Amino acid sequence: MKIMIEPSDEIYTANINGADVPTRVWRGITLGGVAITAYILSIVPNDAEHDLERFKAELPPFMKPSREVFDVKP
């Protein structure tokens, strides 16, 4: 399955292992045309060493990073 998604400014609080965790709501569509909603906990570039600045520049204003990425491994 392939999807195209875009972030919204909405935050959904998911209960994960008994803890309330904020997740960003993303909306999009599958290649087959099915509308979807995704609840994303975290998103980082696979190669943060080389792509982090470019990635941060592409974020919409409401998604500016709240913390830096350190030693992230996908």
BELMO-V267076 format. One record per backbone hydrogen bond with DSSP energy under -0.5 kcal/mol. NH is the residue of the N-H (numbers start at 0). CO is the residue of the C=O. E is the energy in kcal/mol with one decimal. If there is no record, write none. Layout:
NH_CO_E / NH_CO_E
This chain:
3_28_-2.4 / 5_26_-2.5 / 7_24_-2.3 / 11_22_-3.2 / 13_11_-0.8 / 13_20_-2.8 / 15_13_-0.8 / 15_18_-3.0 / 16_14_-0.6 / 18_15_-1.7 / 20_13_-3.4 / 20_18_-0.5 / 22_11_-2.8 / 23_39_-2.8 / 24_9_-2.3 / 25_23_-0.5 / 25_37_-3.2 / 26_5_-2.5 / 27_35_-2.3 / 28_3_-2.1 / 29_33_-2.1 / 30_1_-1.7 / 32_29_-1.9 / 34_32_-0.5 / 35_27_-2.3 / 37_25_-3.1 / 39_23_-2.8 / 39_37_-0.6 / 40_38_-0.5 / 47_44_-0.6 / 47_45_-0.6 / 49_46_-0.9 / 50_46_-3.1 / 51_47_-1.5 / 54_50_-2.8 / 55_51_-2.8 / 56_52_-1.8 / 57_53_-1.0 / 57_54_-0.9 / 58_54_-0.7 / 58_55_-0.8 / 62_59_-2.5 / 63_60_-1.2 / 69_67_-0.5
